[in-house]
Amino acid sequence: MSKINVTSEIGELEGVILHSPGPEVENMTPENAERALYSDILNLSVASREYFELKGVLSKLTTTYEVKQLLSETLAQSNARERLIRTVCEHEGTPEEMGFLMEMTPAQLASQLIEGVVLRRDNLTRFLSNERYAIRPLHNFLFTRDSAISVWNEVLIGKMASKVRERETFIMETIFRDHPAFGVSTINPEAVAGWKSNYKNVSIEGGDVQIANSKTILVGSGARTSTEGIDLLTEILRAKKSDKREIIVQQLPMTPESFIHLDMTFTFLDRNACMVYEPLILRKTKYHTIKITIDNGKVTSIREEESLLKALASCGMDLVPINCGGDGDPWNMEREQWHSGANFFAFAPGKVIGYARNERTLEEMNKHGFEILKAVDVIGNRVNPDDYARAVITIAGSELARGGGGARCMTMPVRRKEINW
């Protein structure tokens, strides 16, 4: 039994879920890329080579799980299989596909649910349809961070802002609920009593949720996570009637698309260090920082804070900010933030993974004691991150970054060791 335990963003990683990009990444055209939430189409062969560096590093450091393999193993159970097929077909409006999908092997079904079910031209309506797929590919599933979120010892199922990603949540909930290695209790926003009547515009995605410590959660409010999504999270925590909990909310710009999630502007690097997009996180702007305090089932306080770092300091976390794009030139900051220059994934305190292309960000990290290591050297056993107090392992990102996410976006941790603060 794989227990969920994530009480920080930087604790030593003990298990992480990945999804290596497959045909679903290329199963789009320039015409429908925007519908798929992409601003461009990716080259799978290049993206796969780059992703191999991320997976190769993580495979040497911790236990890795692949979504497709987990799903295939889960679908071997008839109850889980029928329930997921029914849910998907009802959601996609394709009840006629149920029989076809039920005849597939678990491995075939897992692939089809991710890569897309090609429309069968077996009647006039289908023959004349402009659609290629009866059930569309999940182009964004390599960003496993968003659809399921480890929150302390439970898994919060995301409520995606776009319908094209909702099937990801069905798959992840099925895996966590029904796979023999997990079998954990999930929190589904749609299962919260009264959510449809009380919260009409709920969305919450994992890129906006960061677990600061065992008492504090950071949440971004913007294009992908609504204020009502955060209200619903508050209600979930309130209903537990546990000890004091803090939710720190950082408002985000709705545009451009590089501000899609909080982790595109802020990530934890070490016990006392964080990566920031300085124009938003450190300067005075119109985007508010608000702290919500919940204690023993009651919201005891909602107040505005001077900044995200000041709010964290009030929770006992004093962090030194390191600037995405380096110090000084706003053009460099903007360029590197666009290509996920603030998006780092920690596998231990002071040990992180990020894109090699953001050179000025890496130079700034080096000034703060982070040794720059190449993923290929770690994979080839030429360097060992354990030999350094602080290190950033760089992966290639010429193609992956064009998908709109970085190392944190592509990882869904399920277990981390506790941090001795």
C-alpha angles and dihedrals in degrees: 000000000000107000119207113238121160114148098154143019094240108039115125106283117244101169138007136180118224137176116208108216114254139170091312089074092061096036092098138076133216087260095060100027092099090052086054089053094251126123090203140012119257132227104237096203092056094040090050093053090051092046089052087066092056094045093041092055094045092047089059093048106040148350112298127197126196118219095220093051092046090048093049091051091047093050090058084081109083096214094052091044096053093042094052094045091050092048093048095046093047091048094046093044092238107120089152089070095061097088092044092052094044090060093060126097115250091256093049092047093049090053094046094049090054104032096039137258111258114231111254110224094216100130136032096261092052092042091056095041119116090212120103095197134049087198112025125230120262097240094174101048094106084075093073091167096081110054099051128026128198105222109182103298100347139064119239111205111223124242100215122221091220127051091221089072100043094096088063088065092050090053095046093047090050091051095049094043101041111022110105092228092058119019091163131158111263128202110221114189089214090059094057110111113259096001095133094053098038102036113038099166103042120160128152127167131186096240087068096049123080125174105221097179141322091296106030135068127185118210130183118217115206143083096349105027117049128206087247089055088056090046088055091049088051090052091050091053093042092054091058090066090210132148122295117313130181129209114194111198122200116192114222133201113261090222149078102040092239087077091060093125139013091250089065088066105027137025135163116247106172142347089283105019138072139176115239140181093229100207091061105028103038106028129075107262139156090259110100132219112213130183121209118196120202121187129174094340097317135099099234099176143012114181140153118252127208093241143338092263092049089050091051091047089055086058091053098264113121107186132186109221120227113199123238106230093019129266125315114005112087091196091061091046092051094045095050095042087055089059095049094269091154094045109099130158118213120213092178136356107299092001115105144159126225145146120295092214093073094079099163091051090051091048089053091049090050089056086058094053103270112140111218111232128179118233092226090057092050092048091047092050092241092123133023120210088210088071092067133067090216129014142165117205111209124215127191112263111171091117105020092054089059087065089068104252146078141212095300091050091055097052133072109190117207101178136026131168117252117266120234098219 
